[in-house]
Amino acid sequence: FAPYIIALFSVMLLQVVFAWYPDRAWYVFTERVLKYSAMGLLIARFVKAPQQLGWLMFVWLLACWKGTLEGVVGGITGSLIWENQGIMRLNGVGLWSHPNSFSEFALGPIPFCFYLFPLAKKRWLQLGIISLFCFATYVVIYTGSRTGYLGYIAMLILFFFQSSQKVRKGLLIALMILIPITVVYLPQDYQERFLSSFSGKEKEGASKESRMKLYREGWYVITHHPFGVGVGNFREVANIYFKDPMDQHCLYTEVLTEIGIQGFIVFMLVLGKIFSILKNTKNQLNEMLFIYETSETHNEYLICDVRFTYAVVQSILVYFQLRLFLDIFGMDLYGITWWFVIGIASSTFFVMKKLKEKMA
């Protein structure tokens, strides 16, 4: 990862130096890029054993459990629900105060619930994972976020194509049971909100038209400033050209407008490297599982570590691909997402190497 991360840091630093508003660029770079990247690098540096990876997953999922629980409590009591775009929408707090952001946050732990639940042997862990899945699904539904709804569908598709034949059948049966129940019991407002993702008809507001306006503004800035306007500078520069500009709601136009074509190329290379490492790690762990199944000697502790690491890799792979889809409708260039994925991808790679040495 090192050459790719250095290249990404280099193009971002250039876009700090040559930004239209350097003070704003420096603030975003130091407060978000440096701090979030430090977390990813610390994960990569210190999480190099299955037990350490297990503790990391436990702490992260516990934080997600607490965050989604707040949403459930706020939804039931009404303290975090108010009208937005014609329906009552659940809102988060802090970084996830907007319903769309809260919905995207809630989607994050679901892949880990899906792949780690079969490995949970203790009852309290099983209950914790099930409750996290339920809390997260509740948040996605009641935020009324069409991005969240489409993301949930995309996630189910990823589960289907990245699972075994047996799991696919189970998933289809579960969907055949749950979809009719959802249609019967889900409030009409949220059903209409979901259907408006495809019909384009909204109860109130014009978010679709606003989003198209943002894409046009982004494209205008890209064509007039192909090498970027600077880190975190889009809104300030757009204010020169447009009336009442908003932040972009697309990662890919965010990259092109702020760190330019050269930054877009480097960022795509980083994403490609992440995907390549995760797929390679997954394939090698799969080979190790196959060797175990055909071997006469068994080390139960070792194979449990292999299965756990494999489940984490599957989870982070779905999480990564899901974020790429969600960011068609959101912006996350300076967020923690990519550094979290880089940290986990690096850690699971090193864990896989260590497990392979033990099996040799």
C-alpha positions as CSV (number, residue, x, y, z in Angstrom):
1,F,0.0,0.0,0.0
2,A,2.9,2.4,0.8
3,P,3.6,3.7,-2.7
4,Y,-0.2,4.3,-3.4
5,I,-0.7,6.1,-0.1
6,I,2.3,8.3,-0.6
7,A,1.0,9.1,-4.1
8,L,-2.4,10.0,-2.7
9,F,-0.9,12.2,0.0
10,S,1.3,13.9,-2.6
11,V,-1.6,14.9,-4.9
12,M,-3.6,16.1,-1.9
13,L,-0.7,18.2,-0.5
14,L,-0.3,19.8,-3.9
15,Q,-4.0,20.7,-3.9
16,V,-3.5,22.2,-0.5
17,V,-0.5,24.3,-1.7
18,F,-2.3,25.4,-4.9
19,A,-5.8,25.6,-3.5
20,W,-7.9,28.7,-4.2
21,Y,-8.4,29.0,-0.4
22,P,-5.3,27.4,1.2
23,D,-6.5,28.0,4.8
24,R,-9.7,25.9,4.1
25,A,-7.6,23.3,2.3
26,W,-5.1,23.0,5.2
27,Y,-7.9,22.7,7.7
28,V,-9.6,19.8,5.9
29,F,-6.3,18.1,5.3
30,T,-5.1,18.3,8.9
31,E,-8.4,17.8,10.6
32,R,-9.7,15.0,8.5
33,V,-7.1,13.4,6.2
34,L,-4.3,13.2,8.6
35,K,-6.4,12.2,11.6
36,Y,-8.3,9.5,9.8
37,S,-5.3,8.1,8.0
38,A,-3.5,7.8,11.3
39,M,-6.2,5.4,12.5
40,G,-5.9,3.3,9.4
41,L,-2.1,3.2,9.7
42,L,-2.3,2.2,13.4
43,I,-4.7,-0.6,12.5
44,A,-2.3,-1.8,9.8
45,R,0.7,-1.5,12.1
46,F,-0.6,-3.1,15.3
47,V,-3.4,-5.6,14.3
48,K,-1.4,-8.5,12.9
49,A,-2.8,-11.6,14.8
50,P,-6.3,-13.2,14.7
51,Q,-6.9,-12.3,18.4
52,Q,-6.1,-8.6,17.8
53,L,-8.3,-8.6,14.8
54,G,-11.1,-10.1,16.9
55,W,-10.8,-7.4,19.5
56,L,-10.8,-4.7,16.8
57,M,-14.0,-6.2,15.3
58,F,-15.6,-6.4,18.7
59,V,-14.9,-2.8,19.6
60,W,-16.0,-1.5,16.2
61,L,-19.2,-3.5,16.2
62,L,-19.9,-2.4,19.8
63,A,-19.6,1.2,18.7
64,C,-22.0,0.6,15.8
65,W,-24.4,-1.2,18.2
66,K,-24.4,1.9,20.5
67,G,-24.8,4.3,17.6
68,T,-27.7,2.4,16.0
69,L,-29.3,1.8,19.4
70,E,-29.5,5.6,19.9
71,G,-31.4,5.8,16.6
72,V,-33.9,3.1,17.7
73,V,-34.5,4.8,21.1
74,G,-34.8,8.2,19.3
75,G,-37.2,6.7,16.8
76,I,-39.4,5.1,19.4
77,T,-39.5,8.1,21.7
78,G,-39.7,10.6,18.9
79,S,-36.8,12.6,20.1
80,L,-34.8,12.1,16.9
81,I,-37.7,12.1,14.4
82,W,-39.1,15.1,12.6
83,E,-40.6,16.0,9.2
84,N,-38.3,16.3,6.2
85,Q,-39.4,16.1,2.6
86,G,-43.0,15.2,3.5
87,I,-42.4,12.3,5.8
88,M,-41.2,11.8,9.4
89,R,-37.5,10.9,9.1
90,L,-35.1,9.6,11.8
91,N,-32.0,11.7,12.3
92,G,-28.7,10.9,13.9
93,V,-26.4,13.1,16.0
94,G,-22.9,14.5,15.4
95,L,-21.3,13.2,12.2
96,W,-24.5,11.4,11.3
97,S,-27.0,14.1,12.0
98,H,-28.4,14.0,8.4
99,P,-30.7,11.1,7.7
100,N,-28.7,10.0,4.6
101,S,-25.5,10.0,6.6
102,F,-27.1,8.0,9.5
103,S,-28.5,5.5,7.0
104,E,-25.1,5.0,5.4
105,F,-23.5,4.5,8.8
106,A,-26.2,1.9,9.7
107,L,-25.5,-0.1,6.6
108,G,-21.8,-0.5,7.5
109,P,-22.0,-3.2,10.2
110,I,-24.6,-5.3,8.4
111,P,-22.1,-7.2,6.2
112,F,-20.1,-8.1,9.4
113,C,-23.3,-9.3,11.1
114,F,-24.1,-11.5,8.0
115,Y,-20.6,-13.2,7.9
116,L,-19.6,-13.3,11.5
117,F,-22.9,-14.6,13.0
118,P,-22.3,-18.2,11.9
119,L,-19.0,-18.2,13.8
120,A,-20.4,-16.8,17.0
121,K,-20.6,-19.6,19.6
122,K,-21.5,-17.7,22.7
123,R,-25.2,-16.8,23.2
124,W,-24.5,-13.2,24.2
125,L,-22.5,-12.7,21.1
126,Q,-25.2,-14.1,18.9
127,L,-27.8,-11.9,20.6
128,G,-25.5,-8.9,20.2
129,I,-25.1,-9.5,16.4
130,I,-28.8,-10.1,15.9
131,S,-29.8,-7.0,17.8
132,L,-27.2,-4.9,15.8
133,F,-28.6,-6.2,12.6
134,C,-32.2,-5.3,13.7
135,F,-31.1,-1.9,15.0
136,A,-29.3,-1.1,11.8
137,T,-32.2,-2.2,9.6
138,Y,-34.6,-0.1,11.7
139,V,-32.3,3.0,11.2
140,V,-32.1,2.4,7.4
141,I,-35.9,2.1,7.2
142,Y,-36.9,5.1,9.3
143,T,-34.3,7.6,8.1
144,G,-36.4,7.5,4.9
145,S,-33.1,7.7,2.9
146,R,-33.5,6.5,-0.7
147,T,-29.7,6.1,-0.8
148,G,-30.0,3.8,2.2
149,Y,-32.8,1.8,0.5
150,L,-30.9,1.4,-2.7
151,G,-27.8,0.5,-0.7
152,Y,-29.6,-2.2,1.2
153,I,-30.7,-3.8,-2.1
154,A,-27.1,-3.5,-3.5
155,M,-25.8,-5.1,-0.3
156,L,-28.3,-8.1,-0.6
157,I,-27.1,-8.6,-4.3
158,L,-23.5,-8.6,-3.1
159,F,-24.4,-11.1,-0.4
160,F,-26.0,-13.3,-3.0
161,F,-23.2,-13.4,-5.5
162,Q,-20.4,-13.7,-2.9
163,S,-21.9,-16.6,-1.0
164,S,-22.1,-20.3,-1.5
165,Q,-25.0,-22.1,-3.1
166,K,-26.4,-23.1,0.3
167,V,-26.3,-19.6,1.6
168,R,-27.9,-18.3,-1.6
169,K,-30.9,-20.6,-1.1
170,G,-31.2,-19.6,2.5
171,L,-31.1,-15.9,1.5
172,L,-33.8,-16.4,-1.1
173,I,-36.1,-18.2,1.4
174,A,-35.6,-15.5,4.0
175,L,-36.4,-12.7,1.4
176,M,-39.5,-14.6,0.3
177,I,-40.7,-14.5,3.9
178,L,-39.6,-11.0,4.9
179,I,-40.6,-9.1,1.8
180,P,-44.4,-9.8,2.2
181,I,-44.2,-9.0,5.9
182,T,-42.4,-5.7,5.2
183,V,-45.0,-4.7,2.6
184,V,-47.8,-5.4,5.1
185,Y,-46.3,-3.7,8.2
186,L,-44.1,-0.9,6.8
187,P,-45.8,2.5,7.1
188,Q,-47.2,3.8,3.8
189,D,-45.0,6.9,3.9
190,Y,-41.8,4.8,3.8
191,Q,-43.1,2.5,1.1
192,E,-43.9,5.6,-1.1
193,R,-40.5,7.0,-0.3
194,F,-38.8,3.8,-1.5
195,L,-40.9,3.6,-4.7
196,S,-40.1,7.3,-5.4
197,S,-36.5,6.1,-6.0
198,F,-37.7,4.6,-9.2
199,S,-40.7,6.8,-10.1
200,G,-39.1,10.1,-9.4
201,K,-42.3,11.4,-7.8
202,E,-41.8,13.0,-4.4
203,K,-44.3,13.9,-1.7
204,E,-42.5,17.2,-0.9
205,G,-39.3,18.9,-2.1
206,A,-37.3,18.3,-5.2
207,S,-34.2,16.4,-4.1
208,K,-33.8,14.7,-7.4
209,E,-33.8,18.0,-9.3
210,S,-31.4,19.4,-6.7
211,R,-29.1,16.5,-7.1
212,M,-29.0,16.9,-10.9
213,K,-28.3,20.6,-10.4
214,L,-25.3,19.6,-8.2
215,Y,-24.0,17.2,-10.9
216,R,-24.2,20.0,-13.5
217,E,-22.4,22.4,-11.2
218,G,-19.7,19.8,-10.5
219,W,-19.3,19.1,-14.2
220,Y,-19.0,22.9,-14.9
221,V,-16.2,23.2,-12.3
222,I,-14.4,20.1,-13.7
223,T,-14.4,21.4,-17.3
224,H,-13.1,24.9,-16.2
225,H,-10.6,23.6,-13.6
226,P,-9.5,20.1,-14.7
227,F,-6.6,20.0,-12.3
228,G,-8.8,20.7,-9.3
229,V,-9.7,23.8,-7.2
230,G,-8.1,22.5,-4.0
231,V,-8.9,20.2,-1.0
232,G,-12.3,21.1,0.4
233,N,-12.6,24.1,-1.8
234,F,-15.5,23.2,-4.1
235,R,-18.2,25.1,-2.3
236,E,-16.1,28.3,-2.0
237,V,-15.2,28.2,-5.7
238,A,-18.7,27.3,-6.8
239,N,-19.9,30.3,-4.9
240,I,-18.2,32.4,-7.5
241,Y,-20.1,30.8,-10.4
242,F,-23.4,29.8,-8.9
243,K,-26.1,31.1,-6.6
244,D,-26.5,29.3,-3.3
245,P,-24.2,26.3,-4.1
246,M,-24.2,23.2,-2.0
247,D,-21.7,20.5,-1.2
248,Q,-21.5,17.8,-3.9
249,H,-23.4,14.6,-3.3
250,C,-21.1,12.4,-5.4
251,L,-17.6,11.1,-4.4
252,Y,-16.4,10.9,-8.0
253,T,-17.2,14.5,-8.9
254,E,-15.8,15.5,-5.5
255,V,-12.5,13.9,-6.4
256,L,-12.4,15.4,-9.9
257,T,-13.3,18.9,-8.8
258,E,-11.1,19.2,-5.7
259,I,-7.9,17.2,-6.5
260,G,-8.3,17.1,-10.3
261,I,-7.8,14.5,-13.0
262,Q,-4.4,13.5,-11.6
263,G,-5.9,13.0,-8.2
264,F,-8.8,11.0,-9.7
265,I,-6.3,8.6,-11.4
266,V,-4.3,8.1,-8.2
267,F,-7.5,7.6,-6.1
268,M,-8.8,5.0,-8.6
269,L,-5.4,3.2,-8.4
270,V,-5.7,3.2,-4.6
271,L,-9.2,1.7,-4.8
272,G,-8.0,-0.9,-7.3
273,K,-5.1,-1.9,-5.0
274,I,-7.5,-2.3,-2.0
275,F,-9.8,-4.5,-4.1
276,S,-6.8,-6.5,-5.4
277,I,-5.4,-7.2,-1.9
278,L,-8.7,-8.1,-0.5
279,K,-9.5,-10.6,-3.3
280,N,-6.0,-12.1,-3.1
281,T,-6.3,-12.5,0.7
282,K,-9.8,-14.0,0.3
283,N,-8.6,-16.5,-2.3
284,Q,-5.6,-17.6,-0.3
285,L,-7.7,-18.1,2.8
286,N,-10.2,-20.1,0.8
287,E,-7.3,-22.3,-0.4
288,M,-6.3,-22.8,3.2
289,L,-9.8,-23.9,4.1
290,F,-9.8,-26.4,1.2
291,I,-6.5,-27.8,2.3
292,Y,-7.9,-28.2,5.9
293,E,-11.0,-30.0,4.6
294,T,-9.0,-32.5,2.6
295,S,-6.3,-33.0,5.2
296,E,-6.1,-35.9,7.7
297,T,-4.6,-33.8,10.5
298,H,-6.7,-31.1,12.1
299,N,-5.8,-28.1,14.3
300,E,-9.2,-26.7,15.5
301,Y,-7.8,-23.5,16.9
302,L,-5.9,-22.7,13.7
303,I,-8.8,-23.4,11.5
304,C,-11.1,-21.3,13.7
305,D,-8.7,-18.4,13.1
306,V,-8.7,-19.0,9.4
307,R,-12.5,-19.1,9.2
308,F,-12.7,-15.9,11.3
309,T,-10.2,-14.0,9.1
310,Y,-12.0,-15.2,6.0
311,A,-15.3,-13.9,7.4
312,V,-13.8,-10.5,8.1
313,V,-12.3,-10.3,4.6
314,Q,-15.7,-11.2,3.1
315,S,-17.3,-8.6,5.3
316,I,-14.9,-5.8,4.5
317,L,-15.1,-6.7,0.8
318,V,-18.8,-6.2,0.7
319,Y,-18.5,-3.1,2.9
320,F,-15.9,-1.6,0.4
321,Q,-18.0,-2.3,-2.7
322,L,-21.1,-1.0,-0.9
323,R,-19.4,2.2,-0.1
324,L,-18.4,2.6,-3.8
325,F,-22.1,2.3,-4.7
326,L,-23.3,4.6,-1.9
327,D,-20.8,7.3,-2.9
328,I,-22.5,7.8,-6.2
329,F,-25.0,9.7,-4.1
330,G,-22.7,10.9,-1.3
331,M,-19.2,12.3,-0.7
332,D,-16.6,10.6,1.4
333,L,-13.2,11.6,-0.1
334,Y,-11.9,12.9,3.3
335,G,-13.9,10.5,5.4
336,I,-12.7,7.7,7.6
337,T,-14.1,5.0,5.3
338,W,-11.1,4.4,3.0
339,W,-8.6,4.5,5.9
340,F,-10.6,2.0,7.8
341,V,-10.8,-0.3,4.8
342,I,-7.0,0.1,4.1
343,G,-6.2,-0.7,7.7
344,I,-8.4,-3.9,7.7
345,A,-7.1,-5.0,4.3
346,S,-3.5,-4.6,5.5
347,S,-4.2,-6.4,8.8
348,T,-6.1,-9.3,7.2
349,F,-3.3,-9.7,4.7
350,F,-0.6,-10.0,7.4
351,V,-2.9,-12.3,9.5
352,M,-3.3,-14.5,6.5
353,K,0.5,-14.7,6.0
354,K,1.0,-15.7,9.6
355,L,-1.7,-18.4,9.4
356,K,-0.2,-19.7,6.3
357,E,3.2,-20.1,8.0
358,K,1.5,-22.0,10.8
359,M,-0.2,-24.4,8.4
360,A,3.0,-25.0,6.4
